Amino acid sequence: MKITTIIIALLLINQFVIGQTDTIQLLAEVPVAGVRIKSGFDEESASVIHISAFDIQRAPSQSLADLLRYYAGIDIRQSGVNGVLTDIGIRGSTFNQVLVLINGVKMSDQQTGHFSMNLPVDIENIERIEILKGPSARVYGQNAFAGAINFITKTPNKTYANIQATVGDFNLGGIKASGSVNNRKISQYASFAHDYSSGYRYNTNYKITNFFYNATNSVGKGKLSLVAGVTNKKFGANGFYGNPSNTEQYEALQTSLVAFTHEVKLTSNVSFSQRTYWRRNQDEYIYIRNNPSYYRNLHTSNTVGYEANATFSSGLGVTGLGIDINRLLLISNNLGNHQRTVATLFAEHRFQFTRLLDVTPGVQLNYYSDFGTNVFPGIDAGYKLTTQVKVFANLGYTYRVPTYTDLYYKDPKNIGNAALQPEYAVTYEAGLKLLKTKWLSGQLSYFSRLGKQIIDYTKQTEQDPWQTQNFLGVNTSGFDMNLAIDPSMFLRTKLLNRFTLDYTYLQSSTESNPAFSKYALQNLNHQVVASLQLKYSEKIFQSINYRYADRVGLANFSVVDSRVGLTSSFGSVFVDVTNIFDVPYTETSLIPLPGRWAKVGVALKFE
C-alpha cells in the first residue's frame, strides 16, 4: 500500500481521548531580539510576527521555507521544494528587498537575493522566528527594504541527545542528529542533518547536508557565544532559471557562517555587545547537467565584518547606538571580481511618555564604497487605548543597492546593467494591536510603499532578452491582518486548541509600463492563510493548514496541508501530508509544484 494512502487514513482518525489544552503564548512576554532596543510585542509600534517553538513543532514543514508560507504578508516562491531554492518577499517586495538574519547576523547575499534563504541551519535548530514587516532599513541596513526575518537558534539548558529519521514519497529520506551538553557556565549544542529525494518530476532530485554548532559561556556580567554552520545543497534545477524548457540545469550551493558575539551588562542602565562575523557562499551553476563544459558559472563571495551596539536607559527613555563595518569580496567567472566596503552608523531613542504613549525616532548613516553615502531616517509611534488595545504608526525611508547579478550578469537570455542606480522608497504604516487577552490576539495594518528607481528584469517583446532596468517607480499599498484565537477558553470542548486566520491584500502600480516584468510586478493580490490546531490528548495533536494565493499573472490556488503528531518525554512521531487534495499550482517561472506528498518522521530523545 502506498505511503500516501496510509497517512490519509491516519488524518481521518478522530477517536483519541480529548485532553487539556495549551494556552496561547502572550506575545507581549516575548522580547523581540532582532532590534537593538529590545522590547516586547506590545511595545513595538510596527507589524511583528512571532513564530514560537510551539508553532514550529506543529507545522507540516520540512524546512524553514515551508514554515514561512503559513504566514500572510510573507510571499514564498519556491523553485525547489523542501528548502532547495526559495525566493522570499514581504508585502509585495522582490526577493532582493528582504533582509534575512540568523541571531541578528545578516545573511542576505550580495551576489543575488535568490540565495537569501540558503541558510546554514536546519529547521530543527530554530527556537523562534521574528518577522518585522515594513520599513526596517534604519535599524538593519539597506537590504531591509520591505522587512526583515530573524531566525533565533536554540540554546538548550539541558544535556540531551536527539536522533530523527524521515521517509516519504518520491524516495524522500532524511536523518538528523543533535545534542547538547550543559553545565553552570557553558552550554554547547551541535547538530547534523542530511535530507534527500529523487524528485517529484524529472531532474528535481536533491541532497542537502547541514552542520551547526552553537556555544555560550557566561563570563562575569556578560556572555560569550559562538555560532558556526555550513550547508551543502546539490540539486537538479529543471526550469529554475529562465524558461521552463531549460530542463537540464544543475546547481550546487555551499553557505557557511561563523559569528563570535560578546554581550555584557556594564551597569544597570548600560548594555554593550560586539560581534565579528564571516559569511561565505559558493554557487556552481551548470546549464546542461551532463555536459558542464557547455556553460558553467562559478561564484564565490565572502563577507567579513564587525559590529558593536550599545543601549542606555535613563529618565528620558532608552537610547540605542550601533556601528557595523564589513568587507565583501566576490570572485566569479561571469560577474567578474569585485570588492566593496560598507560602513554603517545607527542611532535611535525610545521616548516613553507615561505608560500609554511611545515614540521612537531613529536614523542610519550608510556608506558604500561604490555607491556613496545615504541616510535612512524613520520614526515609530504607538498609543495604548486600553490595556488590551494599541494603535501604532511608522514612517521610514528605505534603500537598496543593486546586487552584482543585477549589475554584471550575462547569458544569452539575461543581461545585467552596470549603469544601474540604487532603488529607494518611502514607506508608511498605521495599525491596531490586540494585547494581553487570554483567548484572542492579533493585529491589523494598512501600509504603503512608494518606490523609486525600482530594479527589475524587463523586456518589450517575447524574443528580447531580459535586462535589468531602473523603473521610474513602483507603488505598493494594502492591508494585512493576523488573528489567533484559543476556542477552548469559551467552548466546552478542549479539542479545538487554536485557530489562526491571516489575510493580506496588495495592489501595485507603476509609472512605467514594460511589456514584461520578471519579478517586481508579480505580487500577490490576495493571500489567505488559516490554521487549526486540534489536541486529541495530552500527547496527540493535529494541525491543518490552508493556503490561498491570488497572484498577478498566475492562476490562483488553494492548498491544504496537515500534520498528525505524538510527543512524549522519549521523543515524537509525526505524519505530514502536503497538498492533500493534489492541486496543480505554480509560484514562480511556471514551475509546477508537487501534488500530494506524504512524509513520516520518528525522533528519539535521550536525557
FIDOLO-819244 format. One line per 10 residues: number of its first residue (from 1); for each residue z, y, x of N, C-alpha, C. Coordinates in steps of 0.05 Angstrom, whole numbers. Layout:
% FIDOLO-819244
NUM = Z Y X Z Y X Z Y X  ... $
END
This chain:
% FIDOLO-819244
1 = 0 -24 17 0 0 0 0 25 18  -17 44 12 -19 68 28 7 84 26  14 97 49 40 111 50 41 133 29  19 146 22 19 167 2 29 156 -25  19 132 -33 28 121 -59 58 116 -59  69 106 -37 97 101 -36 113 127 -39  105 148 -26 121 172 -26 118 187 -52  95 187 -65 92 199 -91 111 186 -111  114 159 -108 133 146 -126 162 155 -120  168 159 -95 195 169 -88 200 197 -99 $
11 = 179 213 -100 183 240 -110 188 241 -140  182 219 -154 186 218 -183 213 206 -190  228 197 -170 254 184 -176 275 206 -181  287 206 -204 307 225 -211 332 212 -222  340 189 -211 362 174 -222 386 173 -203  389 194 -187 412 195 -169 436 208 -183  459 205 -171 483 217 -182 483 247 -176  489 264 -196 490 292 -192 516 300 -179  515 316 -158 539 324 -144 543 354 -144  561 363 -126 568 391 -124 545 406 -110 $
21 = 543 432 -115 522 448 -105 530 464 -80  511 472 -64 516 491 -43 512 519 -54  529 538 -46 525 565 -55 505 579 -38  492 599 -50 473 615 -36 487 631 -14  477 630 10 490 645 32 485 675 27  506 691 28 503 720 24 490 732 49  466 744 45 452 756 67 467 779 80  484 791 64 500 814 75 517 805 98  524 779 99 542 770 120 527 761 145  500 763 145 485 753 167 474 776 184 $
31 = 482 779 209 472 801 225 443 798 231  428 820 231 400 820 238 398 824 268  395 802 283 397 803 312 373 815 325  350 818 310 326 828 323 327 857 329  344 873 316 345 902 321 366 908 342  362 931 355 381 938 376 408 946 365  408 961 342 433 966 328 436 944 308  453 924 314 456 901 297 470 908 271  460 898 249 471 904 223 465 881 204  477 881 181 473 861 161 450 868 143 $
41 = 442 848 126 420 852 108 424 876 90  449 879 80 454 901 61 454 928 75  458 929 102 458 954 116 430 962 125  412 944 127 384 950 136 370 965 113  359 988 119 343 1003 100 313 997 104  307 972 102 280 962 106 278 934 93  254 924 90 249 898 79 254 877 100  274 860 96 281 840 115 282 813 100  269 793 112 271 765 102 288 749 123  308 735 113 325 719 130 321 690 121 $
51 = 312 673 140 308 644 136 330 630 150  347 616 136 371 604 147 365 575 156  385 563 169 382 535 177 380 517 152  394 524 131 391 510 105 362 510 96  349 533 96 322 536 87 303 519 105  307 519 131 290 505 150 292 475 145  317 465 141 321 437 138 308 426 113  307 441 92 297 431 66 268 436 61  255 451 78 226 457 73 209 434 82  188 427 67 169 406 75 150 415 97 $
61 = 162 420 120 147 433 142 151 416 168  128 413 182 129 400 208 127 420 231  123 446 224 120 466 245 130 493 234  133 512 252 142 539 243 121 552 226  95 548 233 74 559 216 75 548 188  80 522 185 82 510 158 105 524 143  127 529 157 150 540 143 145 568 133  132 585 149 129 613 142 110 617 118  94 598 112 76 602 89 90 601 62  116 595 62 131 595 37 145 621 32 $
71 = 136 643 45 148 670 41 126 690 36  127 703 13 107 722 6 108 747 24  84 759 28 82 781 47 74 771 74  79 745 79 71 732 105 46 717 100  25 724 114 -2 712 110 -8 693 132  -6 667 126 -11 646 145 -40 636 141  -56 638 162 -84 628 160 -87 608 182  -87 582 174 -88 561 194 -117 551 198  -123 549 224 -148 535 231 -141 506 237  -120 502 254 -110 475 259 -83 472 245 $
81 = -78 449 234 -54 444 218 -30 437 235  -6 437 222 19 428 235 25 444 261  17 469 260 24 486 283 3 486 306  -20 474 302 -40 473 323 -50 500 330  -61 515 310 -71 542 315 -68 557 289  -53 580 290 -47 595 266 -49 624 271  -63 638 253 -62 667 253 -42 676 232  -27 697 238 -5 706 221 -8 736 216  -7 744 191 -7 773 184 17 779 167  23 805 164 44 815 147 32 837 130 $
91 = 34 834 104 25 855 85 -4 864 91  -22 845 93 -50 851 96 -59 858 124  -42 855 144 -50 861 171 -67 839 183  -79 845 206 -93 824 221 -73 810 238  -81 788 251 -63 772 268 -56 787 293  -71 808 301 -64 823 325 -43 844 319  -35 848 294 -17 870 287 11 861 281  18 837 288 45 826 283 58 818 310  82 828 314 97 821 338 114 796 333  112 776 350 128 752 349 147 751 372 $
101 = 173 744 367 193 744 387 209 718 386  220 710 409 240 688 410 265 700 422  286 700 406 312 712 415 308 741 424  289 755 412 284 783 420 264 786 442  254 765 454 234 766 476 206 766 464  190 786 471 163 789 460 145 766 469  132 753 449 115 730 454 86 736 447  80 759 436 52 765 429 34 766 454  10 757 451 -8 752 473 -28 775 476  -30 787 500 -48 809 504 -77 800 507 $
111 = -82 774 511 -109 763 511 -120 764 483  -105 752 464 -114 752 436 -90 745 418  -89 757 395 -68 751 376 -70 724 363  -93 710 368 -95 682 359 -72 664 370  -60 672 393 -40 656 406 -12 665 401  -8 684 383 19 695 378 38 673 369  28 653 354 45 632 344 45 607 362  34 610 386 34 588 406 61 590 421  82 579 409 109 584 418 120 559 433  135 564 455 147 542 470 173 532 457 $
121 = 173 529 431 196 519 417 185 501 394  202 482 386 196 464 363 212 474 340  204 467 316 218 476 292 247 466 292  253 444 306 280 433 308 298 450 325  286 468 342 302 485 360 312 511 346  303 516 322 307 542 310 332 542 291  349 561 295 373 564 279 367 582 254  352 603 258 345 621 236 321 638 245  310 651 225 287 668 229 291 695 215  285 717 229 287 743 218 259 756 217 $
131 = 251 765 193 225 777 189 229 806 180  219 825 195 221 853 187 193 862 179  190 867 153 164 876 143 163 907 142  142 918 152 140 947 152 139 958 180  140 985 182 136 998 208 159 991 227  152 978 250 173 968 268 168 977 297  147 993 301 139 1000 329 160 1016 343  176 1033 329 195 1050 343 217 1033 355  221 1009 345 242 991 357 230 971 375  208 958 367 197 935 382 174 942 400 $
141 = 159 964 394 136 970 410 110 967 395  87 970 409 62 974 396 52 950 380  58 926 387 48 903 373 60 899 345  83 913 340 96 911 314 83 930 295  57 929 293 41 948 277 48 945 247  50 920 238 56 915 209 83 902 205  96 893 227 122 880 224 127 862 248  150 849 247 159 832 270 173 807 259  170 785 274 183 760 267 198 750 291  224 747 288 242 739 310 253 711 304 $
151 = 247 692 322 257 665 320 283 662 337  305 655 324 331 653 338 336 623 342  340 616 367 343 588 374 372 579 371  376 553 371 403 541 367 420 545 392  446 550 388 465 549 410 489 532 400  486 505 400 506 488 388 533 491 401  554 487 385 582 489 395 595 461 396  578 440 394 588 413 395 572 397 416  583 375 425 568 356 442 557 334 425  530 331 426 517 310 410 490 303 421 $
161 = 478 282 410 451 274 416 437 268 390  411 274 389 396 270 364 368 259 372  359 240 356 332 230 360 318 227 333  293 233 332 278 233 306 250 222 311  241 206 292 214 195 292 200 202 266  175 208 267 159 216 244 133 201 244  124 190 220 98 178 217 86 189 192  59 186 189 46 196 165 17 189 164  3 199 144 -25 195 141 -40 207 164  -66 199 167 -83 208 188 -72 202 216 $
171 = -58 179 218 -46 170 243 -28 190 255  -14 205 238 6 224 247 30 210 258  40 220 280 64 209 292 79 230 308  104 225 313 120 244 329 146 233 337  156 242 359 183 234 369 196 260 379  221 263 371 237 286 380 264 276 390  273 288 412 299 281 423 313 307 432  338 310 425 352 335 432 381 328 437  395 345 451 423 341 456 437 366 465  463 367 462 478 390 470 504 380 484 $
181 = 511 394 506 536 390 520 552 416 519  576 415 509 591 439 504 620 436 514  629 457 528 658 459 535 667 487 529  689 495 539 701 521 531 683 545 540  670 542 562 655 565 573 625 561 572  615 537 576 587 532 579 576 515 556  554 523 545 540 507 525 512 503 534  503 478 534 475 472 542 462 456 520  437 463 514 421 450 493 393 445 504  383 420 501 356 414 511 342 396 490 $
191 = 316 398 490 301 382 471 273 375 482  262 354 471 235 345 477 222 337 450  197 345 446 182 337 422 153 331 429  143 310 417 115 303 421 104 295 393  83 310 385 70 305 359 40 300 363  29 283 346 0 277 348 -11 268 322  -37 269 320 -52 259 296 -81 255 304  -94 236 291 -122 231 296 -139 252 281  -126 268 263 -141 289 249 -149 281 221  -150 301 204 -157 296 176 -187 298 171 $
201 = -202 307 191 -231 306 190 -241 304 219  -267 302 222 -279 298 249 -270 320 268  -262 312 292 -255 329 314 -232 349 307  -212 339 293 -188 355 288 -163 341 298  -166 321 316 -143 308 328 -128 327 346  -102 321 350 -86 339 367 -63 324 379  -53 336 401 -29 327 414 -13 352 422  12 354 414 29 377 420 55 367 433  62 377 457 86 370 471 102 395 477  128 394 470 146 417 474 170 408 490 $
211 = 178 424 510 203 422 524 218 448 520  244 446 515 260 471 510 288 467 521  299 489 534 326 488 545 339 515 540  364 514 532 380 538 526 408 534 537  418 552 553 446 550 563 459 577 561  485 577 553 501 601 552 527 597 567  536 618 580 560 616 596 577 641 592  602 638 583 619 661 579 630 670 606  627 696 611 636 708 636 652 733 630  678 733 633 694 756 627 690 765 598 $
221 = 683 790 594 679 801 568 650 797 558  634 783 575 606 781 568 596 752 567  570 750 566 557 724 563 531 724 578  526 702 593 501 698 606 486 676 591  460 680 588 444 659 574 417 656 588  407 631 587 381 624 598 365 610 577  341 619 572 323 605 553 298 598 569  289 573 567 265 564 581 251 544 563  224 547 561 209 528 545 180 527 553  167 506 546 138 503 551 126 486 529 $
231 = 102 494 520 88 478 500 60 472 511  50 448 507 23 440 514 9 430 489  -14 442 483 -30 434 460 -58 427 468  -67 404 458 -95 396 463 -106 387 436  -129 399 428 -138 393 401 -168 397 398  -180 381 380 -207 386 371 -208 410 353  -227 428 358 -228 454 344 -253 456 327  -257 437 310 -281 436 293 -282 460 275  -300 479 281 -304 502 265 -284 524 268  -265 522 288 -244 541 290 -254 569 297 $
241 = -274 571 313 -284 597 322 -314 599 315  -320 622 304 -348 628 298 -357 616 272  -374 595 273 -387 584 250 -377 556 244  -374 548 219 -365 520 213 -383 499 225  -408 507 232 -426 487 244 -419 480 273  -401 496 285 -392 490 312 -371 468 312  -380 444 308 -363 421 303 -352 408 328  -362 415 352 -355 400 377 -335 415 394  -324 437 385 -306 454 402 -280 439 408  -269 447 431 -244 435 441 -228 457 455 $
251 = -201 455 453 -184 475 465 -159 462 476  -149 472 498 -124 464 509 -108 489 516  -83 491 505 -66 514 509 -40 506 522  -30 523 539 -3 519 551 11 546 552  34 547 539 50 572 540 78 565 549  89 582 567 116 577 578 131 604 577  157 601 576 175 624 574 200 619 590  209 638 606 235 638 619 248 665 615  272 666 604 286 691 599 315 688 606  325 707 622 353 707 630 366 732 620 $
261 = 387 729 604 400 752 590 429 754 597  438 779 600 467 784 605 476 804 583  496 797 568 507 814 547 537 818 553  546 843 549 574 849 555 584 871 537  609 869 529 623 889 514 639 905 534  628 929 542 641 945 562 667 957 553  668 967 529 692 977 516 690 969 487  710 977 471 709 970 442 686 985 428  675 1006 441 654 1022 428 627 1020 442  626 1006 465 602 1006 481 594 977 487 $
271 = 569 970 480 557 944 487 533 948 504  528 930 523 505 932 540 492 904 544  466 903 545 452 878 550 428 884 568  421 864 584 397 867 601 384 839 603  358 840 607 343 815 607 319 817 626  314 796 640 289 792 655 274 769 642  248 771 640 233 750 626 205 746 639  195 723 635 168 716 644 155 698 623  131 706 614 115 691 596 88 685 608  80 660 607 54 652 618 38 638 596 $
281 = 12 644 594 -5 629 575 -31 622 589  -40 597 585 -65 588 595 -82 577 572  -107 586 571 -125 577 549 -151 567 561  -156 542 555 -182 530 563 -198 524 538  -221 536 536 -239 532 512 -265 519 521  -273 498 508 -298 483 514 -315 482 488  -339 492 490 -356 494 466 -365 466 457  -373 449 476 -381 422 469 -362 403 483  -345 390 468 -323 375 479 -331 354 500  -353 341 496 -363 320 514 -381 330 535 $
291 = -385 357 536 -402 369 556 -391 396 565  -368 395 580 -354 420 587 -371 440 603  -390 430 618 -406 447 635 -425 465 619  -430 459 594 -448 475 577 -437 503 573  -411 504 565 -398 530 561 -368 526 561  -355 540 580 -326 536 584 -313 563 591  -291 569 578 -275 593 584 -248 584 594  -237 598 614 -210 593 624 -197 620 628  -175 624 613 -160 649 614 -131 642 621  -120 657 640 -91 654 647 -78 682 648 $
301 = -57 685 633 -43 711 632 -14 707 639  -3 726 653 26 727 660 38 754 653  61 753 640 75 778 635 103 775 646  111 794 664 137 794 676 150 820 669  175 819 659 187 844 650 218 845 653  228 869 650 257 874 649 263 894 627  284 888 612 292 906 591 323 909 591  332 933 582 361 938 580 366 954 555  388 947 541 394 960 516 424 966 515  431 988 503 460 995 500 464 1007 473 $
311 = 488 1002 462 496 1015 436 523 1028 440  526 1051 427 551 1067 429 560 1074 401  585 1068 395 597 1074 369 615 1098 372  614 1116 352 631 1140 352 635 1148 323  649 1170 320 654 1180 293 629 1190 280  607 1194 295 582 1203 284 563 1180 277  572 1155 283 555 1132 277 551 1115 301  528 1101 302 521 1083 324 494 1092 336  494 1094 363 471 1102 378 460 1078 393  434 1074 392 421 1053 407 401 1064 427 $
321 = 402 1055 452 383 1064 473 371 1039 486  346 1041 495 334 1018 508 311 1026 526  306 1008 545 283 1011 564 271 984 568  245 983 570 230 958 575 207 964 593  205 950 616 183 954 635 171 926 640  145 923 636 132 898 642 105 901 655  97 880 668 72 879 683 56 856 673  31 861 665 13 840 655 -9 835 675  -14 809 680 -36 801 698 -54 781 682  -80 785 681 -98 767 668 -121 759 687 $
331 = -126 733 689 -148 722 704 -165 706 685  -191 713 683 -209 700 664 -237 699 674  -251 677 670 -279 675 678 -297 689 658  -287 697 634 -303 711 614 -294 740 611  -268 745 610 -258 772 606 -256 788 631  -256 774 654 -252 788 679 -223 788 687  -216 800 709 -189 801 719 -178 830 713  -154 831 702 -143 857 693 -113 858 699  -103 882 702 -74 887 706 -66 910 688  -42 909 679 -32 930 661 -2 933 665 $
341 = 7 958 666 36 963 667 44 978 641  65 969 629 75 981 604 104 989 608  111 1014 601 138 1023 603 146 1036 576  170 1030 567 179 1038 541 208 1049 542  212 1072 529 238 1083 525 244 1084 495  268 1077 487 274 1075 458 301 1089 453  303 1102 430 329 1114 421 329 1116 391  352 1109 380 357 1114 351 386 1117 346  393 1130 323 421 1134 316 424 1129 287  444 1114 280 451 1108 252 474 1126 243 $
351 = 467 1144 225 488 1161 213 498 1147 188  524 1144 185 536 1132 162 552 1154 147  541 1165 126 555 1185 110 570 1172 88  596 1170 90 613 1154 73 603 1125 74  611 1109 55 602 1081 55 576 1077 39  566 1099 28 543 1097 10 516 1104 22  516 1124 39 490 1134 50 488 1129 80  465 1118 88 459 1115 116 432 1126 122  429 1139 145 404 1150 154 400 1143 184  378 1131 191 373 1122 219 346 1133 229 $
361 = 346 1156 242 322 1165 256 320 1152 283  295 1149 293 291 1138 319 264 1145 330  260 1140 356 235 1146 369 231 1127 392  206 1120 398 199 1105 422 177 1119 437  181 1122 463 161 1133 481 149 1110 496  123 1107 495 109 1084 505 87 1092 524  86 1080 548 65 1086 568 49 1061 575  23 1063 572 5 1042 581 -12 1053 605  -13 1037 626 -28 1047 650 -57 1051 644  -68 1037 623 -97 1040 617 -102 1056 591 $
371 = -81 1064 576 -85 1079 552 -67 1103 549  -51 1109 569 -35 1133 569 -9 1130 553  2 1153 545 29 1155 533 27 1161 503  44 1148 488 45 1152 459 74 1153 450  79 1166 428 105 1169 416 105 1158 388  125 1140 382 128 1128 356 153 1137 342  152 1157 326 176 1165 311 179 1149 285  203 1149 274 208 1136 249 235 1142 238  239 1136 213 265 1141 201 270 1122 177  294 1112 175 302 1095 153 325 1109 138 $
381 = 327 1105 112 349 1116 97 355 1098 73  381 1095 67 389 1079 45 414 1090 31  416 1084 5 438 1094 -11 447 1072 -30  473 1066 -30 484 1045 -48 491 1058 -75  475 1050 -95 481 1060 -122 506 1048 -133  511 1022 -127 535 1008 -134 541 989 -111  562 973 -113 568 953 -93 547 932 -92  530 930 -113 511 908 -114 482 918 -113  477 944 -114 450 954 -114 447 976 -94  426 974 -78 420 994 -57 390 1002 -59 $
391 = 385 1028 -57 357 1037 -55 353 1045 -26  328 1042 -17 322 1049 11 293 1060 14  288 1073 36 261 1083 42 259 1085 72  234 1083 82 230 1086 111 202 1096 115  198 1109 138 173 1121 146 170 1116 176  146 1108 185 142 1103 213 113 1106 222  110 1113 247 84 1114 260 80 1089 277  58 1075 273 53 1051 288 27 1052 303  24 1035 323 2 1038 343 -3 1011 356  -28 1006 362 -35 981 377 -59 985 395 $
401 = -56 977 420 -79 979 438 -95 953 434  -121 955 440 -138 931 437 -131 909 456  -134 884 448 -130 861 466 -153 860 485  -150 844 506 -172 840 525 -196 826 513  -191 809 493 -213 797 478 -228 818 463  -214 836 449 -227 859 435 -245 874 455  -236 879 479 -249 896 498 -273 883 512  -269 858 521 -287 847 541 -300 820 534  -292 807 512 -303 780 507 -332 781 501  -347 761 510 -376 760 505 -385 731 504 $
411 = -399 724 482 -414 700 480 -438 706 462  -456 687 457 -480 693 441 -474 704 413  -451 699 402 -445 707 374 -423 728 372  -410 735 394 -388 754 394 -390 772 418  -386 798 413 -389 818 435 -365 837 434  -351 839 456 -329 859 457 -339 887 460  -321 906 462 -329 934 464 -309 948 483  -318 953 507 -300 965 527 -293 994 521  -307 1006 501 -301 1034 494 -281 1036 471  -269 1014 462 -250 1015 440 -227 1033 446 $
421 = -217 1047 425 -194 1063 427 -171 1049 412  -146 1056 417 -124 1044 402 -125 1050 373  -114 1032 356 -112 1037 328 -84 1046 321  -81 1061 300 -55 1071 293 -53 1075 263  -28 1079 253 -24 1082 224 2 1096 219  4 1109 196 29 1119 185 36 1101 162  60 1090 162 69 1070 142 95 1080 129  95 1079 103 120 1085 89 126 1064 67  151 1063 60 161 1042 42 185 1053 26  187 1044 1 211 1050 -15 218 1025 -30 $
431 = 244 1019 -33 251 994 -45 279 994 -57  286 970 -67 311 966 -80 322 938 -72  348 937 -65 360 911 -58 383 904 -77  385 878 -83 409 868 -97 428 856 -77  453 864 -77 472 856 -56 496 841 -68  506 822 -52 532 810 -56 538 800 -84  517 789 -97 522 775 -123 525 745 -117  540 731 -134 545 703 -129 521 685 -136  505 695 -155 483 677 -164 455 689 -161  454 715 -152 428 728 -150 426 746 -126 $
441 = 404 745 -112 399 764 -90 369 769 -89  361 792 -78 332 798 -77 327 826 -69  301 832 -67 292 859 -60 264 864 -72  258 889 -77 232 898 -88 224 922 -73  198 923 -63 189 945 -46 161 953 -54  156 979 -52 129 990 -52 123 1000 -25  99 996 -15 92 1004 13 63 1013 14  58 1029 35 31 1038 40 27 1042 70  5 1033 80 -2 1035 109 -29 1050 111  -29 1073 122 -53 1090 125 -64 1087 153 $
451 = -83 1069 157 -93 1062 183 -116 1078 192  -117 1084 218 -139 1099 230 -149 1084 254  -175 1084 258 -188 1071 281 -182 1041 283  -179 1028 260 -172 1000 259 -193 983 273  -184 965 289 -202 948 305 -209 922 290  -235 916 289 -244 891 277 -272 884 287  -279 858 284 -307 850 289 -323 855 264  -346 868 267 -363 875 244 -392 869 251  -409 868 231 -438 867 234 -451 876 209  -477 882 210 -491 893 187 -509 872 174 $
461 = -518 852 188 -534 831 177 -523 804 186  -531 782 171 -522 755 178 -531 748 206  -554 758 215 -565 749 241 -552 764 264  -539 786 259 -527 802 281 -504 787 293  -498 791 319 -473 781 330 -449 798 320  -426 787 320 -402 802 314 -395 820 338  -388 845 332 -380 863 353 -355 879 345  -337 883 364 -312 898 357 -319 928 355  -307 940 334 -311 969 329 -284 981 320  -282 1007 323 -260 1022 310 -269 1032 283 $
471 = -257 1021 261 -262 1032 235 -253 1061 234  -265 1077 216 -254 1103 211 -226 1102 199  -222 1082 182 -195 1080 170 -194 1056 151  -171 1043 150 -166 1022 131 -138 1027 119  -137 1032 93 -112 1037 80 -104 1013 63  -79 1005 66 -68 982 51 -43 990 37  -41 984 11 -17 990 -4 -11 967 -23  13 967 -34 20 946 -52 50 944 -56  59 923 -68 88 918 -71 94 889 -68  119 883 -61 127 855 -60 155 852 -70 $
481 = 161 827 -78 187 821 -90 197 794 -78  222 793 -72 235 768 -64 260 765 -81  262 741 -94 284 736 -112 295 708 -108  322 706 -106 335 680 -103 357 677 -123  357 655 -138 376 650 -160 390 624 -155  416 623 -160 432 598 -160 438 591 -189  421 575 -202 426 569 -231 452 555 -236  463 540 -217 487 525 -222 511 543 -228  509 569 -222 531 587 -227 534 593 -257  512 590 -273 515 596 -301 505 573 -319 $
491 = 496 551 -307 488 527 -323 508 505 -318  510 487 -337 529 465 -335 521 446 -313  495 441 -311 485 422 -292 486 433 -264  492 416 -244 491 423 -216 466 414 -203  448 402 -219 423 392 -208 406 414 -197  403 436 -212 387 458 -203 403 475 -183  397 471 -158 413 482 -136 405 511 -129  379 516 -129 369 542 -121 340 545 -130  334 570 -138 306 576 -146 299 602 -133  276 603 -120 266 628 -108 238 634 -118 $
501 = 233 660 -121 206 669 -130 199 694 -114  176 693 -100 166 715 -84 138 723 -94  133 748 -94 106 757 -102 98 781 -85  73 782 -76 62 805 -62 35 812 -74  31 838 -79 5 848 -88 -5 868 -66  -30 865 -58 -42 883 -38 -69 893 -47  -74 918 -39 -100 930 -44 -109 945 -19  -132 939 -8 -142 952 16 -168 967 10  -171 989 24 -196 1004 22 -203 1015 50  -228 1021 54 -237 1031 80 -256 1055 77 $
511 = -254 1073 96 -272 1096 96 -300 1090 105  -303 1069 121 -329 1059 129 -334 1034 113  -359 1025 113 -366 1002 96 -385 983 110  -375 968 130 -392 949 144 -400 927 124  -424 916 128 -433 894 110 -415 870 113  -406 865 138 -389 841 143 -365 850 160  -342 842 152 -317 846 167 -304 819 172  -297 814 197 -287 787 203 -258 783 196  -241 803 199 -212 799 195 -199 821 177  -205 846 182 -188 868 172 -189 870 142 $
521 = -211 862 129 -214 865 100 -212 839 85  -199 819 96 -196 793 83 -167 788 76  -154 808 65 -126 806 58 -123 791 32  -98 782 26 -91 770 1 -87 792 -20  -101 790 -42 -96 809 -64 -70 802 -79  -67 776 -85 -43 766 -99 -33 742 -84  -7 741 -80 6 718 -68 32 712 -83  35 688 -92 58 679 -106 70 654 -92  95 655 -86 109 632 -74 134 627 -89  139 602 -97 163 594 -111 174 568 -100 $
531 = 200 565 -100 212 540 -92 235 533 -110  239 507 -113 261 497 -129 276 476 -113  302 481 -109 319 462 -95 335 446 -115  332 419 -113 347 401 -130 367 385 -113  391 382 -124 412 367 -109 421 345 -127  413 320 -120 419 297 -136 447 286 -131  457 290 -107 484 281 -99 492 297 -75  515 292 -64 524 306 -40 505 302 -17  490 280 -17 473 273 6 443 274 1  435 274 -24 406 272 -31 396 297 -44 $
541 = 374 308 -34 363 333 -44 333 330 -47  321 348 -62 292 350 -63 284 380 -65  264 388 -49 253 415 -52 224 412 -61  217 430 -79 190 432 -90 180 460 -84  158 463 -70 147 489 -62 120 493 -73  116 516 -85 90 523 -98 78 548 -84  52 547 -78 39 570 -66 13 576 -81  10 602 -87 -16 612 -99 -26 634 -82  -52 633 -75 -64 654 -59 -91 662 -70  -94 688 -73 -120 700 -82 -129 719 -60 $
551 = -148 709 -44 -157 724 -20 -184 736 -25  -188 761 -14 -214 774 -15 -235 756 -1  -256 751 -15 -278 736 -4 -276 706 -4  -253 695 -13 -250 666 -14 -239 658 -42  -244 633 -49 -234 623 -75 -203 622 -75  -191 629 -97 -162 626 -99 -154 597 -101  -129 591 -96 -119 563 -97 -90 563 -103  -81 540 -113 -53 534 -118 -46 507 -105  -25 506 -90 -17 482 -75 12 477 -80  19 452 -84 47 443 -88 55 424 -66 $
561 = 77 429 -52 88 411 -32 116 403 -39  126 381 -28 153 373 -34 165 357 -11  192 358 -9 208 342 9 231 329 -6  235 303 -2 259 289 -11 274 281 14  300 288 14 315 282 38 343 271 33  353 257 52 380 247 51 393 254 78  417 267 76 431 275 100 459 263 100  468 256 124 495 245 127 505 252 155  530 245 161 541 250 187 526 234 209  512 213 201 498 196 221 469 205 226 $
571 = 458 222 209 431 231 212 418 238 186  392 235 184 378 242 159 352 227 157  342 227 132 315 215 126 301 235 108  275 239 113 260 256 95 233 244 90  222 251 66 194 244 60 181 269 50  159 276 62 143 300 54 116 292 43  108 307 22 80 306 13 71 334 10  51 342 25 39 368 23 13 366 7  7 387 -8 -17 387 -25 -17 363 -43  4 360 -59 8 336 -75 -16 330 -93 $
581 = -28 351 -104 -50 348 -124 -77 348 -111  -78 346 -84 -103 342 -69 -123 364 -75  -114 389 -73 -131 412 -80 -148 419 -56  -174 422 -59 -191 432 -37 -187 462 -33  -182 472 -9 -179 500 -5 -183 507 25  -187 533 30 -191 544 57 -174 569 60  -167 576 84 -152 600 90 -167 619 109  -185 608 125 -200 624 144 -225 609 153  -246 625 159 -271 616 171 -283 592 156  -278 590 130 -289 568 114 -281 540 124 $
591 = -259 538 138 -249 513 148 -234 499 126  -243 475 117 -228 461 96 -202 451 107  -180 456 92 -154 446 100 -148 420 87  -127 406 96 -123 378 87 -117 376 57  -125 353 46 -116 346 19 -88 335 21  -82 316 3 -55 304 2 -48 291 29  -24 297 39 -16 287 66 13 280 64  20 255 70 47 246 68 59 240 96  84 246 99 99 242 124 126 231 118  137 214 136 164 204 133 178 208 160 $
601 = 202 217 159 218 221 184 246 210 182  255 199 204 282 188 206 295 200 231  320 210 228 334 222 250 362 210 252  371 204 276 398 193 281 413 213 299  438 218 292 455 237 307 479 223 317  485 227 343 509 215 356 526 237 367  552 238 358 570 258 368 592 244 385 $
END
